[in-house]
């Protein structure tokens, strides 16, 4: 940590003057650097840092995300998401489904988790609201799951062979999913992802957080209303029975 009593070079003095105007949470204490911004009395201050130590909120986020991620994986049983044996056959539909599984169930959730864990959480003060935000961010993992189900339902003809599709809908839980309209998964999925991010943004910029939350909620209501008011909603793409 920088000690103002220790003699410094002119360049160090400039750094000291810049950091002295920041909020206490913005002062770096033996931390490595990355691009970030810090809220300081309503102003966004650029900084570069990764926390050197994990806080209670970090540990809470790791535990809650792990639990919800395990629950999420339990919900994909029967839809042949990670079917590696079928993915590398001559039919490209199984490979497309496998790639989407990796993208929406592995890569994007853990990228989302890593960015929040390393670059954002250490700026939250420990209080009831921040704990609720952490739990909301953990539940976001279900959003990626629902967007993945949206792709499977909307484009099942491009992602399943006829034999695979029949084996999937023979499962009661999977058959119920594929009988739903894809918007029944897409809209909740986006809410799961964007509303918690809006709650997190409230800690950095109040206006941005409010706009994000109000925008996604209002957009969801509009999309839901238009779907229900449509006398003939666009159906899911059906599997080609001749395939």
C-alpha positions as CSV (number, residue, x, y, z in Angstrom):
1,X,0.0,0.0,0.0
2,X,1.3,3.5,-0.8
3,X,2.7,5.4,2.2
4,X,2.5,9.1,1.7
5,X,5.4,9.6,4.2
6,X,7.9,7.7,2.0
7,X,9.8,9.8,-0.5
8,X,8.7,9.2,-4.0
9,X,9.8,10.2,-7.5
10,X,7.8,12.9,-9.3
11,X,5.9,10.2,-11.3
12,X,5.0,8.5,-8.0
13,X,3.7,11.9,-6.6
14,X,1.3,12.1,-9.6
15,X,0.0,8.6,-8.8
16,X,-0.4,9.5,-5.2
17,X,-2.4,12.6,-6.0
18,X,-4.7,10.7,-8.4
19,X,-5.3,7.9,-5.9
20,X,-5.9,10.2,-2.9
21,X,-9.1,11.5,-4.6
22,X,-10.6,8.1,-4.9
23,X,-13.0,6.4,-2.5
24,X,-11.3,4.1,0.1
25,X,-12.4,1.0,-1.9
26,X,-10.5,2.3,-4.9
27,X,-7.0,2.4,-3.3
28,X,-4.9,-0.6,-4.4
29,X,-3.4,-2.8,-1.8
30,X,-1.0,-5.3,-3.4
31,X,-3.5,-6.2,-6.1
32,X,-2.8,-7.1,-9.8
33,X,-4.3,-5.0,-12.4
34,X,-7.1,-5.1,-15.1
35,X,-9.4,-2.6,-16.7
36,X,-12.2,-1.5,-14.3
37,X,-14.2,1.5,-13.3
38,X,-15.1,2.5,-9.7
39,X,-18.0,4.5,-8.5
40,X,-16.8,7.6,-6.6
41,X,-19.6,9.9,-5.3
42,X,-21.6,9.5,-8.5
43,X,-18.6,9.6,-10.9
44,X,-17.0,6.7,-12.7
45,X,-13.3,6.4,-12.0
46,X,-11.1,4.2,-14.2
47,X,-8.9,1.7,-12.5
48,X,-7.1,-1.5,-13.2
49,X,-7.3,-4.2,-10.6
50,X,-8.1,-7.7,-9.6
51,X,-8.7,-8.3,-5.8
52,X,-5.8,-9.9,-4.0
53,X,-8.1,-11.5,-1.4
54,X,-11.6,-12.9,-1.6
55,X,-14.3,-11.4,0.5
56,X,-17.3,-12.9,2.1
57,X,-19.4,-12.0,-1.0
58,X,-16.9,-13.8,-3.2
59,X,-17.1,-17.0,-1.2
60,X,-20.9,-16.7,-1.1
61,X,-21.0,-16.3,-4.8
62,X,-18.8,-19.3,-5.4
63,X,-20.9,-21.5,-3.2
64,X,-24.3,-20.4,-4.4
65,X,-23.3,-20.5,-8.1
66,X,-21.9,-24.0,-7.6
67,X,-25.2,-25.2,-6.0
68,X,-27.4,-23.6,-8.7
69,X,-25.2,-24.8,-11.5
70,X,-25.5,-28.4,-10.2
71,X,-29.3,-28.0,-10.1
72,X,-29.3,-26.6,-13.6
73,X,-27.4,-29.6,-14.9
74,X,-30.0,-31.8,-13.3
75,X,-32.8,-30.1,-15.4
76,X,-31.2,-31.0,-18.7
77,X,-31.6,-34.8,-18.3
78,X,-33.3,-36.5,-21.2
79,X,-32.6,-33.8,-23.9
80,X,-29.3,-35.4,-25.1
81,X,-27.4,-32.2,-24.6
82,X,-23.8,-33.5,-24.3
83,X,-24.2,-36.5,-26.6
84,X,-20.6,-36.9,-27.7
85,X,-21.2,-40.3,-29.3
86,X,-23.8,-38.8,-31.7
87,X,-22.0,-35.5,-32.1
88,X,-19.2,-37.0,-34.2
89,X,-21.3,-39.0,-36.6
90,X,-22.1,-38.1,-40.2
91,X,-25.2,-36.1,-39.3
92,X,-24.3,-32.5,-38.5
93,X,-27.5,-31.9,-36.4
94,X,-26.1,-33.8,-33.4
95,X,-22.8,-31.8,-33.7
96,X,-24.7,-28.5,-33.7
97,X,-26.6,-29.6,-30.6
98,X,-23.3,-30.5,-28.9
99,X,-21.7,-27.2,-29.8
100,X,-24.7,-25.3,-28.4
101,X,-24.5,-27.3,-25.2
102,X,-20.9,-26.4,-24.7
103,X,-21.6,-22.7,-25.5
104,X,-24.7,-22.2,-23.3
105,X,-24.2,-24.7,-20.5
106,X,-20.4,-24.4,-20.0
107,X,-18.6,-21.5,-21.7
108,X,-21.1,-18.6,-21.3
109,X,-22.1,-19.4,-17.6
110,X,-18.5,-19.6,-16.5
111,X,-17.4,-16.6,-18.4
112,X,-20.3,-14.7,-16.8
113,X,-19.3,-16.1,-13.4
114,X,-15.6,-15.3,-13.8
115,X,-16.1,-11.6,-14.9
116,X,-18.4,-10.9,-11.9
117,X,-16.2,-12.8,-9.4
118,X,-12.9,-11.2,-10.4
119,X,-13.8,-7.7,-11.6
120,X,-17.0,-6.5,-9.9
121,X,-17.8,-8.2,-6.5
122,X,-15.0,-6.6,-4.5
123,X,-16.6,-3.2,-4.9
124,X,-19.8,-4.2,-3.2
125,X,-20.2,-3.3,0.5
126,X,-21.4,-6.1,2.7
127,X,-25.1,-5.6,3.5
128,X,-28.5,-7.2,2.9
129,X,-28.9,-5.8,-0.5
130,X,-25.5,-7.0,-1.7
131,X,-26.2,-10.5,-0.4
132,X,-29.4,-10.5,-2.4
133,X,-27.6,-9.3,-5.5
134,X,-25.1,-12.1,-5.1
135,X,-27.9,-14.7,-4.9
136,X,-29.6,-13.1,-7.9
137,X,-26.4,-13.3,-9.9
138,X,-26.0,-16.9,-9.0
139,X,-29.5,-17.7,-10.2
140,X,-28.5,-16.2,-13.6
141,X,-27.1,-19.6,-14.5
142,X,-30.7,-20.7,-15.1
143,X,-31.0,-18.0,-17.7
144,X,-28.4,-19.7,-19.9
145,X,-30.2,-23.0,-19.5
146,X,-33.5,-21.5,-20.6
147,X,-32.0,-19.8,-23.6
148,X,-30.4,-23.2,-24.5
149,X,-33.9,-24.8,-24.3
150,X,-35.2,-22.0,-26.5
151,X,-32.8,-23.0,-29.2
152,X,-33.7,-26.7,-28.9
153,X,-37.4,-26.0,-29.1
154,X,-37.4,-23.4,-31.8
155,X,-34.9,-25.2,-34.1
156,X,-35.4,-28.9,-33.1
157,X,-35.5,-29.8,-36.8
158,X,-31.9,-28.5,-37.2
159,X,-30.6,-30.0,-33.9
160,X,-32.2,-33.5,-33.7
161,X,-32.5,-36.3,-36.1
162,X,-35.9,-37.9,-36.3
163,X,-34.8,-40.9,-34.2
164,X,-33.2,-38.6,-31.6
165,X,-36.2,-36.4,-31.4
166,X,-38.5,-39.4,-30.8
167,X,-36.3,-40.7,-28.0
168,X,-36.3,-37.2,-26.4
169,X,-40.1,-36.7,-26.5
170,X,-40.6,-40.2,-25.1
171,X,-39.4,-38.7,-21.8
172,X,-42.3,-37.1,-19.9
173,X,-40.3,-34.1,-18.7
174,X,-38.7,-33.5,-22.1
175,X,-42.0,-34.0,-24.0
176,X,-43.6,-31.2,-21.8
177,X,-40.7,-28.9,-22.7
178,X,-40.9,-29.5,-26.4
179,X,-44.7,-29.0,-26.4
180,X,-44.2,-25.4,-25.1
181,X,-43.7,-22.3,-27.2
182,X,-40.1,-21.2,-27.4
183,X,-41.0,-17.7,-25.9
184,X,-42.0,-19.5,-22.7
185,X,-38.3,-20.2,-22.2
186,X,-36.6,-17.2,-24.0
187,X,-38.4,-14.4,-22.0
188,X,-37.7,-15.9,-18.5
189,X,-34.2,-16.7,-19.6
190,X,-33.4,-13.1,-20.5
191,X,-35.0,-12.0,-17.2
192,X,-32.8,-14.4,-15.3
193,X,-29.7,-13.0,-16.9
194,X,-30.4,-9.2,-17.3
195,X,-32.3,-8.3,-14.1
196,X,-29.5,-9.4,-11.8
197,X,-27.0,-7.5,-13.9
198,X,-29.3,-4.5,-13.5
199,X,-29.3,-4.9,-9.8
200,X,-25.5,-5.1,-9.9
201,X,-25.3,-1.9,-12.0
202,X,-27.3,-0.1,-9.3
203,X,-24.2,-0.3,-7.2
204,X,-22.1,1.5,-9.9
205,X,-24.5,3.8,-11.7
206,X,-28.1,4.2,-10.5
207,X,-29.5,5.3,-13.8
208,X,-27.9,2.5,-15.8
209,X,-29.2,-0.1,-13.4
210,X,-32.8,1.3,-13.4
211,X,-32.8,1.5,-17.2
212,X,-31.6,-2.1,-17.6
213,X,-34.2,-3.5,-15.2
214,X,-37.1,-1.4,-16.4
215,X,-36.1,-2.0,-20.1
216,X,-35.9,-5.8,-19.9
217,X,-39.1,-6.2,-17.7
218,X,-41.1,-3.8,-20.0
219,X,-39.7,-5.6,-23.1
220,X,-40.7,-8.9,-21.7
221,X,-44.3,-7.8,-21.0
222,X,-44.6,-6.4,-24.5
223,X,-43.3,-9.6,-26.1
224,X,-45.5,-11.7,-23.9
225,X,-48.6,-9.6,-24.6
226,X,-48.0,-9.7,-28.4
227,X,-47.5,-13.4,-28.3
228,X,-50.8,-13.9,-26.5
229,X,-52.7,-11.5,-28.7
230,X,-51.5,-13.3,-31.8
231,X,-54.2,-15.6,-33.0
232,X,-51.7,-17.9,-34.6
233,X,-48.3,-17.7,-32.8
234,X,-45.4,-18.7,-34.9
235,X,-44.9,-22.4,-34.1
236,X,-41.6,-24.1,-33.3
237,X,-39.8,-25.5,-36.3
238,X,-40.9,-29.1,-36.5
239,X,-38.7,-32.1,-37.1
240,X,-38.7,-33.5,-40.6
241,X,-40.3,-36.9,-40.4
242,X,-38.6,-38.0,-43.5
243,X,-35.1,-37.4,-42.1
